[in-house]
Amino acid sequence: MRSASLHIATALALCGTWSLTACAQTTLGPVTGEVSFHTSSADLGVGYTWGHGVLTYGGRTYPFSVKGASAAAIGYSSGDSVGKVYNLQRIEDFAGTFWALSGEATVGRGVSGQLMENDNGVRIRLDYTRGGARIAASPSRLTIRMLKTPDQSSGEQSGSAKAHSSAK
């Protein structure tokens, strides 16, 4: 009985995720950016997800790291995601915690979709390609942290050096 309940819950979560993904283009407005990233997820009841990616916004690319948690999942999978970003008005609004109701049923290879939103109203519609063995039907959260690019690091160092030398 438990096995059947798990299959039904997974199917319902996947159907809901796919229907949200299909209607995203008409209800979310214009695309303001794109993302691609690689994540891995390991779960035994409660799960952990980690990875890295790139946001393309305003003609520039911004690297970021991803980590998060989910409930009601078991197994391990990893893979690549691509997606569209909506409602991003400033780059500062992208980082933060994104919430979603997600589902995955991967045995060997699998695909899934997800729609998630952060507290700044930024939404991401994702398409996943996964490999592994994992079943999940749960609320999940992913925290995105922006990483410094070599240009940003050298710019900050030269800015600090200028501020230090002008203070003398």
C-alpha positions as CSV (number, residue, x, y, z in Angstrom):
1,M,0.0,0.0,0.0
2,R,2.8,2.4,0.9
3,S,4.5,1.8,-2.5
4,A,1.3,2.6,-4.4
5,S,0.8,5.8,-2.3
6,L,4.3,6.8,-3.1
7,H,3.8,6.2,-6.8
8,I,0.5,8.2,-6.8
9,A,2.1,11.1,-4.9
10,T,5.1,11.2,-7.3
11,A,2.8,11.1,-10.4
12,L,0.6,13.9,-9.0
13,A,3.7,16.1,-8.2
14,L,5.1,15.4,-11.7
15,C,1.8,16.3,-13.4
16,G,1.5,19.5,-11.4
17,T,5.1,20.4,-12.1
18,W,4.7,19.8,-15.9
19,S,1.4,21.7,-16.1
20,L,3.0,24.7,-14.3
21,T,5.9,24.6,-16.7
22,A,3.6,24.5,-19.7
23,C,1.6,27.5,-18.7
24,A,4.6,29.5,-17.5
25,Q,5.2,31.2,-20.8
26,T,1.7,32.7,-20.8
27,T,1.4,33.7,-17.2
28,L,4.9,34.8,-16.2
29,G,5.5,37.5,-18.7
30,P,8.6,38.2,-20.8
31,V,11.8,36.3,-20.2
32,T,14.5,38.5,-18.6
33,G,17.3,36.0,-18.3
34,E,18.5,32.4,-18.7
35,V,20.2,29.9,-16.4
36,S,22.0,26.7,-16.8
37,F,23.5,24.6,-14.0
38,H,24.6,21.2,-12.8
39,T,23.3,19.8,-9.5
40,S,23.4,16.6,-7.5
41,S,20.9,15.4,-4.9
42,A,21.2,12.8,-2.2
43,D,18.2,11.9,-0.1
44,L,17.1,9.5,2.6
45,G,13.8,11.0,3.6
46,V,15.2,14.5,3.9
47,G,17.6,15.4,1.1
48,Y,20.4,17.8,0.2
49,T,21.1,19.3,-3.2
50,W,24.2,21.1,-4.3
51,G,25.8,22.5,-7.5
52,H,26.8,25.5,-9.6
53,G,25.5,27.4,-12.5
54,V,25.5,30.5,-14.7
55,L,22.9,33.2,-15.1
56,T,22.9,35.2,-18.4
57,Y,21.3,38.6,-17.8
58,G,21.7,41.9,-19.6
59,G,24.3,40.5,-22.0
60,R,26.6,39.3,-19.2
61,T,27.1,36.0,-17.4
62,Y,27.1,35.6,-13.6
63,P,28.3,32.4,-11.9
64,F,26.5,31.1,-8.9
65,S,26.4,28.2,-6.4
66,V,23.3,26.3,-5.5
67,K,22.5,24.4,-2.3
68,G,19.2,23.3,-0.8
69,A,17.0,20.8,0.9
70,S,13.9,18.7,0.2
71,A,11.6,16.4,2.1
72,A,10.0,13.1,1.2
73,A,12.7,11.9,-1.2
74,I,15.0,8.9,-1.5
75,G,18.0,8.1,-3.7
76,Y,20.7,10.0,-5.6
77,S,20.7,11.8,-8.9
78,S,22.7,14.4,-10.7
79,G,22.3,16.3,-13.9
80,D,21.9,19.4,-15.9
81,S,19.2,22.1,-15.9
82,V,18.4,24.9,-18.3
83,G,15.8,27.5,-17.7
84,K,14.2,30.9,-18.3
85,V,14.2,33.7,-15.7
86,Y,11.2,36.0,-15.3
87,N,10.7,39.2,-13.3
88,L,14.4,39.9,-12.8
89,Q,14.8,43.7,-12.8
90,R,18.1,44.0,-10.9
91,I,21.0,41.4,-10.7
92,E,20.8,41.9,-6.9
93,D,17.3,40.3,-6.9
94,F,18.5,37.0,-8.2
95,A,20.4,35.7,-5.2
96,G,18.3,34.2,-2.4
97,T,16.1,31.3,-1.5
98,F,13.8,29.9,-4.2
99,W,10.8,27.7,-3.2
100,A,9.1,25.1,-5.3
101,L,6.9,22.0,-5.2
102,S,8.8,19.4,-7.2
103,G,8.7,15.8,-8.2
104,E,11.2,13.5,-9.7
105,A,11.2,9.8,-10.7
106,T,14.6,8.9,-12.1
107,V,15.8,5.4,-12.8
108,G,18.8,5.4,-15.0
109,R,17.9,8.6,-17.0
110,G,15.0,10.9,-16.4
111,V,13.6,14.4,-17.2
112,S,11.5,16.7,-15.1
113,G,10.5,20.4,-14.8
114,Q,10.1,22.9,-12.0
115,L,8.8,26.4,-11.4
116,M,10.3,28.2,-8.5
117,E,10.2,31.7,-7.0
118,N,12.2,33.7,-4.5
119,D,11.1,36.5,-2.1
120,N,12.0,39.2,-4.7
121,G,9.4,37.8,-7.1
122,V,12.0,36.4,-9.4
123,R,10.8,33.1,-11.1
124,I,12.7,30.4,-12.8
125,R,11.2,27.7,-15.0
126,L,13.6,24.8,-15.3
127,D,13.9,21.7,-17.4
128,Y,16.1,18.9,-15.9
129,T,17.9,16.0,-17.4
130,R,18.9,13.7,-14.6
131,G,20.8,10.4,-14.1
132,G,20.7,8.1,-11.1
133,A,18.0,6.5,-9.0
134,R,15.8,8.9,-7.1
135,I,12.1,9.4,-6.2
136,A,10.9,12.7,-4.8
137,A,7.6,14.5,-4.4
138,S,8.0,17.3,-2.0
139,P,8.4,21.0,-1.3
140,S,12.0,22.0,-1.8
141,R,14.1,25.1,-1.5
142,L,17.3,26.1,-3.3
143,T,19.5,28.9,-2.1
144,I,21.5,30.7,-4.9
145,R,24.6,32.6,-3.9
146,M,26.4,34.7,-6.5
147,L,30.1,34.0,-7.0
148,K,32.7,36.6,-8.0
149,T,34.1,36.5,-11.5
150,P,37.8,37.2,-12.1
151,D,36.7,40.7,-13.5
152,Q,34.8,41.5,-10.3
153,S,37.7,40.3,-8.0
154,S,40.3,42.3,-9.8
155,G,38.0,45.3,-9.9
156,E,37.3,45.1,-6.2
157,Q,41.1,44.7,-5.5
158,S,42.0,47.7,-7.6
159,G,39.2,49.7,-6.1
160,S,40.4,48.9,-2.6
161,A,44.0,49.7,-3.6
162,K,42.8,53.1,-5.0
163,A,40.9,53.8,-1.8
164,H,43.9,52.8,0.3
165,S,46.4,55.0,-1.7
166,S,44.1,58.0,-1.7
167,A,43.7,57.7,2.1
168,K,47.5,58.2,2.5
